[in-house]
């Protein structure tokens, strides 16, 4: 494996600018690394020809001093973003053969910034899952293993392919989407950083929808600086998305200092859940101690409606999924299974095209939206969501950011929780509340479990205050000094 694949996004950018490395050399190293790591199943579609063509064009621009923010940097795209001329599957059989005639706003911004497209990464079907085990294209295998055995572990979900690709050094960085934790939880499981910005910071245009009031594109990197750099290129107002905020994109990387002196950091008592492993509690306390040592004040806060966040999420998200996925009927694009009548064709196409988890959530969503149950479930869930938002608003009157664990455990074995959907849903217990409130949050690798697996800490910030989230995340990153690579990867 070439040592250039071990560079972070920001460091590779500096070397390209200094002409110490060419974009084509860097891209070729990643293309070769992708081929060597296909056992991870991190990619659904690889685009090596497009990547090398883009890298050659980047070298020409760099030679003229005309490079964009991500000029010549090879990245991966979650296969939920529509890419013109390149298949987009959302990890589902029902989108077989779908090649978008248009580009998502996020990917269009990335290509305009000079990023090099390595391919489309694997994901839980329609982003529904916390393990990356529900993809029609097969599960993603984490590049990490336990110290005690070599059993396959999950990379987290739904953006597990993106997280695995970045952790395995087969992409410098990658896009993800986060609906209830689908960037932050895989980042924690794979020992990398992942940031979900404020809802509305990145356009959802051209992103295959799961739950429209929750979905938000975000970024994976191997450092806080890398994630900030990629997010900076992705973000911005888009008139094609009615939920897109008409706000300028700050220069987060230039302002990134990691200074937390004088900040008040909240620690919510409600996040101490039953049966939480002692090593998670210990790491959380250690994170608070690191920030205190850098001059921050640690303040206990209350988020009293946290205990209702998961049931609220698993009413609202399936309800929106039921509505969004109604468009997949076999008529216009994707899979079609012929039937005796039009209704029969609809039934057969959707039965064959959707996997078990998607069918489960569509049925739940349809049920809670149905006559007689709408008020009892969906309307009540929306009222509880408002209470959760108010909890955060009150907390942020007292603190500048909130520190929590990212996930209640380290990565688990592939298939371990597939027979118990509730146990799987509990993986998002720490990430769902901030998603319901639309707040920015980052996961930073901060330590190892007793079995040698990564553990992450989460920083949640005020709406539109990604800068504080990134600075607190950087302070944790520096204190943790997490430089462990997945087992079996060359250190370069």
N, C-alpha and C positions, 0 to 999 in steps of 0.2 A: 504494500500500500504506500503510495506516495505521501511524503510528509506534508505536502501542501493541503491535503484534505483535513489535516488537524488544525489548520488555521481557523480562527473565528471569522465571522463575516466582516467585522470592523478591521481586523488585522489584515485580512486578505485585500480589503479595499485600499489600505495604506500601501501595501506592497505593489498592487497594480498601479497605483498612482505614481509610485517611485520607479516604475518600470523594472522592478526586481523579479517580476513574474508576469507572464502574459496570460490574458484571459483564456486563450486557447489551451495553454498548458494546464491551467487550473481546471478548466472544464473537462479536458481529457482525463485528468486524474480522477475526477468524480465519476465520469462515465465508466471508467474501468472499475472503480470501487463499487458502483452500483451492480455491475455484472458479477462481481465476486460475492455480493451480499444478497443475492436473489432468494436465498433460503429464508430471509426475514419476511418476504412477501410485502415489503413496505410500499412498493409501487404497483398500481394497476396498469398504467401506461407509461412506458419510458419513451423519451423523445431525444435520443442522442444526436440525430442529424440536425434537428432544430437547434439544439444546444450548441453544437460546434459551429453552425452557421452564425448564430447570434454572437458567439464568442469572437469569431473572426471580425465581425462588424464592430464589436466593442473595442478590439485592439486598434482598429483603424481610427476610431473616435478618440481613444486614449492617447494615441500618438499625436493627435492634433490638439490635445488638451481640452477636448469637448465632452468628456465623460459625464454621465448623469450620476445621481446619488448612489446607484447600485451597479454602475457600469462594470460589466464583465464578471459579475458574481453569480455563480450557479446556485439556484434555489429550487425547491420543490413546491408544488401546489396541491393542496388537498383537492381530491376529485369531487368537490362540491361546487367549485368555481367553474363557470362556463368558460371554455377556451375555444376561440374560433378555429375550426379545422382540426381540433384534437378532441377525441372522444371524451365525454363527460358522463359518468355512470352513477354517481352518488352511492357507489357500492351496492347497487341494486340490479337485479335481473330485468326489472321492468324498463330500464333505460338502455337496454342492449341496442347497440347500433346508433345511438344518438350522438351526432357530431354537431355542436352548436354553430350556427351561422353568425354568431356575434360573440363579443368578449365581455366578461364581467368588468365592472369598473375597477375593482381592486387589481385584477391581473393586467388590465390596460395600463394602469398607473405604474405597475412594476416593470412592464416591458418598456414604457416610456422612460423610466429611470435607468434603463440599461441592463436589468436583470436577465440572466440566462436561464431558460426553462429546461430543467432536467426531466420533468415528467409529472404525472398526476399520482398522488399518494392514496393508499388504501385507507378505508374508514369503515366504521360501523354503518350499516345500511341506513341511508337518509339521516346520518348523524345520530341514530338512536342506539345508544349503548355506552357502556363505561369500560369496555374491555377490548374492543376491536375484534370481537368474535362473531359479529352478526353480518359481516360483509358477504355478499354473494360470491366474491372473488377469493374467499378463504380468509382465515385469520392472519393477523400480523403477529410475528414473533418478536418479542423484545430482544435487543442485543445484550441485555443483562441476564445473568443467571445467579442463583443463590450460591453462596460459598459451599453449601453442603451437597449440592447435586446440580445436574445439568438439565433439569426438567424445563420445558418451555414455559416462559412467563408471559403474561399479557403486557402490552405497552401502555395500557389505558385507552380510554376512548372518549369521544368518537374519533378524535384526530390522531389515532395511534400510529398510522403510517407516517405522518409528518414527523411526529416525535421520535419514532424509531429511526427514521432516515437521518435526522440531525444528530441523534445520540451515536449512531453507528458510523458517522463521518462519511455518509454518502450524499449529503447535501449540506451546504454551509448554513442554511436557514430554511424555514418553510412556513407557508401560511397554514392557518387552521381556522376553524369556526368554533365558537363557544356559545352554547345555549344554556347549559346548566353546570358547566365545568369542563367542557370538552377540549379546552386548551390546557387549563391549569392542572387537571388531574394527570393526563399523560405526560406533561412536563415533569411533574413530581416523580412519576413512576420511572421515567427514563433519565433522570438526572440532568435535565437541561432547564432553561428558563422558558416561560410562556406567559404572554400578556394578553388579557382581554381588555380592550379599551372601553371607555364609556359607550353605552348604546347610542348609536348615531354618529360615532366618530368615523367609522369606515362604512362605505356604501354596501348595501346588501343587493344592489342591482346585479343580476347575473349569478347570484349564489342560490343554489337549489334550496328551497325553503323547507324548514322543519317546523319551527314555531316562530312566527314572524315578529312577535313582540319581545322575543328573547335572543334570537340569532344575532351574533355579532362576529365579523371577521377579526382575527388577531394574528399574532406572530410568535414563532418559535425561534430561539437562537441558543448558542452555547454560553452566552453571557447576557447580562442585563443590557450592556451596550449594543450587542448584536440585535436583541429583540427591539430595542428602541429605534435602531437604524431601519430595520425592516418595516416596523409600524409607521415610521415617518414617511416612508415611500408609499404605503398603502392608504393612508388616511386622507380625508379631505371631503369637502361638500360635493354632492352629486344631485342635480335636479331630477334625475331619474328615480331617486329613492325618496319618498315622501317623509321618511323618518331620518334622513340625513341632516346633520346639523350644519348650518351655514356659519362655520367658525374657521378661522385660520388655523393651520397646522403648526404648532410650535416647533422650534428646532430642539427637540428633546436631547439629541446627542451632544450638541454644543453646550447645553445647559446642565448636562449630567455631571454632578459633583460628588454625590454620595454623602453629603453633609446632612446630619440629622440633629445637630446640636440645637436645643431649644424647641424641638418638635414634641408634641404630646402624642404618644402612641397608645391607642386603646387595645385592651385585651378583654374580649367579651366572655363573661363567666358562663354563658349558655353554650359555648363551644366545647366545654368539658363534658363530653357525652359519655353515657354508660359504656363500660367495657372498652374504653379507648386504651390502646396499648401504652404501657408505661414509657416506652421509648419515644412515642409521639409527644406525650406530655413533657418529657425531659427536654426534647429538642425545642419545643415551644418556649419553655422557660429559658433555655439557653439563648434563643433568638432575642427574647426580651432583655436578657442580660447584656448581649452584644450591643443592642441599641442604647441601653442605659449607659454603658461604658463610653459610648460616643457622644453622650450629652443629651440624649432624649429622655423625656419623662414618661414612665410607664403608668398608665391609668386604667384601672378596672372599669369597664362600662357594661351596660345592660342592653341586650337586644332581645327583649322578652318574647317576641313572636317567632324567634328562630325555630322553635320546636315545630311550628306549623309550616315551615318553608318547604320541606320535601313533599308532604301531601298536597300543598298548594301547587307546587310545580308540576306534580304528576296528575293534576287535573287540567291546568291551563295549557301545558305543552302538548299533551295528546289531543286536546280539543282543537288547538290550532293546527296540529298535524292532520287531523281528520279532514279539516277544511282544505288545507294546502294540497294534500295528496289525492283529493278528489279529481284533480286534473289528469291523473294517469289512468287512461281508459282504453288505451290501445288504438285510438282513432288517428292521432296526428303524428306521433313519433314513438320510438321505443318498441317494446315487445307487443305483439298482437297474437292472441290465441283465438282462432276462429270458433264460433259457436253457431247453434241453430238459429238463434235470434240475436238481435242487438244486445238485449239484456244478458243473454247467455254468454255472449262474447265478453262483455264487461266483467261478468263474474269469473269466467275462466282466466281472463288476462290478469286480473288483479290477484286471484288466488295463486296463479303460477308466478307472477312477477314480484310479489311482496314476500319477504321472509317472515318468520314467526314473530319476531319482536316488533316489526312494523305492523303486522296484522293486529297484534295485541294492543298496541297504542292507538291505532285507528279505531278499534272497537271500543276502547275505553273513552276516547274522545267523542265518538259518535253518541255513546251512551250519555255522557254528562251534558251534551248539548241537546239531547232529545226532550220532547215535550214532557213536562212533569218532573224532570230532573235538572233542568237548566238553572232554576232558582236555588235549588237545594245544593248543587255542587258547583257549577261554573260561576254563577253570580257570587256565591259566598267566597269562593276561592279568590275572585278579583278583589273583594273587600279585604280579605286577609292580606293579599299582596300589598294593598295600600297601607296597611298597618306595618308591614315589614319595611316598606319605604320610609314611613314616618320614624320607625326605630332608628334607622341609619341617619336620618336627618337630625334627630335629637342627639345622637352620639357625636356627629360631626360638629355640633355646636361646642363640644368639649375637647375634641381631639382632632389631629391633623391626618391621621391614618390609623388603620386597624391591623393588628397582627394576629394571625391564626395559623394552625396547621393547614396544609393543602388537602390532604386526604387522611382518612382514619387508619390507614395501613400502608405498608409498602406493596409493591406489585405482587399479585397472586398467580397461582398456576393457571395455565390455559385450560378453560373448561370448568374451573373449580366452582363457579357460582352460577353457571348457566341454568341449572335446574331450579334456582331460587331467585326469581326476578327482584323480590324485595331486598335481598341481601346485596344484589348487584346495584340497585338504586341507592343504597346507603353509602356507596362510594362517593356520592356527590353531596354528602351532608354539609360539608364546609364551603362548598363552592356555589351551591344553588341560591342561598340568600342574596348575595351580591348580584347574581344574574337577574333575579326577580326585581331588584332595585335599579338595575341598569348601570351599576357602578364599575369603574376600572379596577382591575386586580391583576396581580402578577404572582406567579409561583417561582421561587428561587431554590435550587438545590442547596441543602444546608447540612446534610449529614448522611450517615449510613445506618441501616437497621442492623440488628444483631446478626442477620444472615448476609450482610454485605450488600444490601440493596438501597438505592437512593431514597431519601425522604426530603420532602419539600416544605418550605414555609410560605404562607400566602400573605401578601400585603394588599389591603383594600383601601381605596382612596375616595375622596369626594368626586362627584361628577365633574368631568372635564379637567381634573387635576392629575393627569397621568404623570406629570413631572415629579410630584411628591412620591407617588407610587414607585417610580423608577429610582429615585434617589434613596428611598428607604430600602428598596430591593438591592441596590448597589452596596449599601452599607452592610447588609446581611451577607451578600456575596463575598465582600472583602474579609469580613470576620470569619465566615465559614471556611474560606480557602478550599472550596470543593474542587478538586482537580482529578478525581477518580474517573477512569475510563471504563466502559463496559468490558467485562471479561473477554479476553481473546483478541481485543483490538490492539494493534501495534501502536506504541506511543509516538512513533515517528522519529 
